[in-house]
């Protein structure tokens, strides 16, 4: 069985995929409580289902959520020898066939945009217009010239992700580089 984890602005979507179908789905509101709740949730899922591979939308997401979830999954992968499949949020849009541009909130008034030419850039809210596929709420867009598509259909992309080779360790993908101590080595050296 294959576990797909999709942390969003306020919840964590967990899908279990087996033989071409979603066989289990749950969503948890864990934002701000990741440290306490994610390890317990992951333990319960691993005890309930024979998971052989895990895919995670590894960013970009809020810093603390991403660090905790990534640490827990890397530990699990190391201990249980379960391959991990990292998926960037914008890659998720591509797999779902969503038309560009994609928009992801970076912080108050600033957004990471994948434009129609495939380039990523940080932009001010006032520069966004037209149709966008994105996550979070529409409250940030008082301008009615912005059309937001937040729909997601995972059923047809999970088989594609399940076919991918996994890796032993994943790294969080941030919107902006965090202002923390640099790593002592690169992931490629581990």
C-alpha positions, -999 to 999 in steps of 0.1 A, spaced: 0 0 0 11 35 -8 6 65 15 2 100 0 6 130 24 -5 165 14 0 191 41 -20 223 33 -24 256 50 -45 242 78 -48 205 74 -30 173 65 -46 151 39 -37 114 41 -46 91 12 -39 53 11 -38 39 -24 -39 2 -33 -44 -16 -66 -54 15 -84 -78 29 -59 -79 52 -29 -88 28 -1 -86 52 28 -88 89 33 -85 112 63 -78 148 69 -64 163 101 -63 199 113 -28 198 128 -14 233 121 4 245 151 3 211 167 25 191 142 51 182 168 25 165 190 1 151 164 20 141 133 41 114 148 11 98 165 -9 100 133 19 84 113 23 57 139 -14 48 138 -14 47 100 17 25 98 2 1 124 -31 -1 105 -19 -5 69 10 -23 53 26 8 38 55 1 14 60 36 -1 52 72 10 48 103 -12 48 137 4 41 171 -10 73 184 5 67 220 0 68 247 -1 48 249 31 50 267 64 85 263 79 77 245 112 52 221 96 76 212 69 106 206 92 86 183 116 69 163 89 101 159 69 121 148 100 94 122 110 93 108 75 130 106 71 133 88 104 106 63 94 122 57 60 155 50 77 142 27 103 117 8 82 134 10 48 104 27 32 111 47 0 99 83 0 87 102 -30 90 140 -28 65 161 -48 67 199 -51 34 217 -49 38 230 -85 46 195 -97 13 184 -82 -5 210 -103 13 198 -134 4 161 -126 -33 172 -122 -33 190 -155 -40 224 -140 -32 252 -164 -5 278 -153 -1 301 -135 1 286 -100 0 307 -69 12 299 -34 11 322 -4 46 330 8 37 354 36 14 384 41 9 400 7 36 381 -11 31 350 -33 52 325 -51 40 323 -87 48 297 -113 40 317 -145 29 305 -179 66 304 -190 74 280 -162 94 305 -142 90 309 -104 90 343 -88 80 361 -56 54 387 -63 32 412 -45 -5 405 -43 -13 436 -64 5 421 -94 -16 390 -96 -46 389 -120 -64 365 -142 -69 328 -134 -47 310 -109 -46 275 -94 -36 278 -58 -41 267 -22 -53 287 8 -83 309 9 -96 336 -14 -98 363 13 -64 377 2 -78 386 -32 -102 414 -29 -97 422 -66 -124 403 -85 -102 401 -116 -85 371 -100 -102 337 -105 -91 311 -81 -92 273 -88 -86 253 -56 -100 220 -69 -78 189 -65 -84 154 -79 -58 129 -66 -72 97 -80 -54 98 -114 -20 110 -101 -15 85 -73 -8 56 -97 19 78 -114 35 86 -81 34 50 -70 54 39 -101 82 63 -92 114 51 -75 116 64 -40 146 80 -22 160 73 12 158 109 25 139 140 15 146 177 21 120 203 28 114 228 0 109 263 12 95 293 -5 124 314 8 156 300 22 152 299 60 175 321 81 190 292 101 224 276 105 235 260 72 238 222 70 271 206 78 268 185 46 247 183 15 219 156 12 239 142 -18 268 135 6 247 115 31 
